[in-house]
């Protein structure tokens, strides 16, 4: 029987992997996110060891040819940690080929977690702020590594920061190369007006809209309405009742999973009424 479910962060994924390690399972664990197109990460597990991680994720396609390296696996997990809010998982037992880079699951998770603590804050600042990198001077090849030169070339091509970070490995060394180029006065940071304008235009569904929606929801499910809304917002990592409007469909989808079947209001199914009313409220 397949082992399936839903997880909302990297820590829950690690719990699943550790269970599989402790039980000496052998098979394939897939995690999937459908928010911005179907994206799948696949773990090949053999009796407590991680044999390989493979990605079918558009934003990580340049790393596909380097999946034999553990540094690529780490980049995959950094990406998941930053960009995936929730995901589904499925484990299916099957025979797995032993690979050259086979490593104990717990050892790899510890290694990744140590790196995550060191660089996660830097990654988020680079990605979440509306900035871009621009070349500032001529580079002398003899003073820099091949990774430094690759990175400088990508900056000359005006590649976005998100693409730079997940187009090569190791990610930790890419960050060091960025710092090296910056200290050598070869690159500079500038505000990216395109990103800034896009961020400024992003609509946020505010608390008063959720309170209005809560009144309606209470007619359908009773006094647990507020709790259901708060739990759903927490699942999407949204605090203080603030939800980006682009996540409204995801919000409704998650909320519907929490509502008992058979709930009705004015001869409409609960789900139909809920979806219609929520769209009505956020559009005003």
Beta strands, then each sheet from edge to edge (+ up, - down):
strand 1: 3-7
strand 2: 26-33
strand 3: 39-46
strand 4: 49-56
strand 5: 87-93
strand 6: 103-104
strand 7: 131-135
strand 8: 187-191
strand 9: 204-205
strand 10: 243-244
strand 11: 264-265
strand 12: 268-269
sheet 1: 1+ 5- 2+ 3- 4+ 6-
sheet 2: 7+ 8-
sheet 3: 9+ 10-
sheet 4: 11+ 12-
end
